[in-house]
C-alpha cells in the first residue's frame, strides 16, 4: 500500500555548507525503512530550490548515495516529482544546489514523501 509521509513524520536536521556557497541540505531520519517513489514540494515563489537532489544516506549518515536529481519551478504550487528508480532506506538527504533567490534563500512550506514502508 502506498503511503504519504509528511514533514511531521521526520526528524529534520538542517546543515548548511560554508558561506559563499548556495548548497543547503536537510537530513531526514525515519524510524522504519521506506521505498520512496515520489516527492512533493511546495516553495514560496521567489525562494525555490531550482536544482535539487534526493539521496539515501549511508550508514555513517555522511555521504548520500543513489541520487535522484530534479529541477523545481519558481512558484507557489505543489510540485510532484516521480522518481525514475525508487530509493530505499531509513535516512535521506534533500539537497538544494541552486536557489531562485539572488541571496540563495529557500523557503519550503510543504515536503511530502510518497512511498511504501517495509520491514
Buried (B, 14 or more C-beta within 10 A) or exposed (E): EEEEBEBEBBEEEEEEEEEEEBBBBBBBBBEEBBBBBBBBBBBBEBBBBBBBBBBBBBEEEEEBEBEBEBEBEBBEEEBEBEBEEBBBBBBBBBBBBBBBBEEBBBBBEEBBBBBBBEE
